[in-house]
């Protein structure tokens, strides 16, 4: 029973590391794509993806972005695996939410 518990703990630690590294890779790929499009002022605030995303070569990701005070959530489809594959494509699925801030920060 102790060996099984140890195996479960080790598998959980390995998967949590893969999950964390997957998020960092997706974040970096989105930043590179944005820079290639000439939108250097676009800031990526966060990336959300499902628990099963690191196990698949096709995933849907949501990215929260900020552009000159306007916040938006983008739906992005990931084709390929950013950790294990050399070829990864990001496809913009659509704009999920747009939040505008009116006023000045003082």
C-alpha positions in Angstrom: 0.0 0.0 0.0 2.9 2.4 0.8 4.4 1.8 -2.6 1.2 2.6 -4.4 0.8 5.8 -2.4 4.4 6.8 -3.2 3.7 6.1 -6.9 0.5 8.2 -6.8 2.4 11.1 -5.2 5.3 10.9 -7.7 2.8 10.8 -10.6 1.0 13.8 -9.2 4.2 15.8 -8.8 5.3 15.0 -12.3 1.9 16.0 -13.8 1.8 19.2 -11.8 5.2 20.1 -13.2 4.1 19.3 -16.7 0.9 21.4 -16.2 3.0 24.4 -14.9 5.5 24.2 -17.7 2.7 23.8 -20.3 1.3 27.1 -19.1 4.6 28.9 -19.3 5.1 27.6 -22.8 1.7 28.7 -24.0 2.3 32.1 -22.5 5.6 32.5 -24.3 4.1 31.3 -27.6 1.3 33.8 -27.4 3.8 36.6 -26.6 5.9 35.6 -29.6 2.9 35.5 -31.9 1.7 39.0 -30.7 5.2 40.4 -31.2 5.3 38.9 -34.7 2.0 40.7 -35.5 3.5 44.0 -34.4 1.3 44.4 -31.4 4.1 44.9 -28.9 1.8 47.1 -26.7 -0.5 44.1 -26.0 0.2 42.7 -22.6 -0.8 39.2 -21.7 -2.2 39.1 -18.2 -2.9 35.4 -17.8 -3.6 32.2 -19.6 -6.3 29.6 -18.6 -6.5 26.0 -19.9 -8.1 22.8 -18.8 -6.5 20.1 -16.6 -6.4 17.8 -19.6 -4.7 20.3 -21.9 -1.1 19.1 -21.3 -2.1 15.5 -22.2 -3.5 16.5 -25.7 -2.1 17.9 -28.9 -5.2 20.0 -29.4 -6.4 22.3 -26.7 -8.6 25.4 -26.2 -6.9 28.2 -24.2 -8.2 31.5 -22.9 -5.8 34.4 -22.7 -6.5 37.6 -20.8 -4.9 40.6 -22.5 -4.6 44.3 -21.9 -4.2 46.9 -24.7 -4.0 50.6 -23.7 -6.4 50.2 -20.8 -8.9 47.9 -22.6 -9.0 44.3 -21.3 -10.2 41.4 -23.4 -10.4 37.6 -23.2 -9.3 35.7 -26.3 -10.2 32.2 -27.2 -7.2 30.4 -28.8 -7.0 26.9 -30.3 -3.6 25.2 -29.9 -2.7 22.7 -32.5 0.4 20.6 -31.5 2.0 20.3 -28.1 4.1 23.3 -26.9 6.3 21.1 -24.7 6.9 18.0 -26.8 6.3 19.2 -30.4 8.4 21.4 -32.7 5.4 22.5 -34.7 2.7 24.4 -32.8 0.0 26.5 -34.3 -2.1 29.1 -32.5 -5.5 30.0 -34.0 -7.6 32.8 -32.7 -11.0 31.5 -32.0 -12.7 34.7 -31.1 -13.1 37.5 -28.6 -14.8 36.3 -25.5 -15.1 39.4 -23.4 -14.1 43.1 -23.8 -13.8 45.4 -20.8 -13.2 49.1 -21.3 -12.0 51.4 -18.6 -13.1 55.0 -18.9 -11.4 57.6 -16.8 -7.9 58.4 -15.6 -5.8 56.8 -12.9 -4.4 59.2 -10.4 
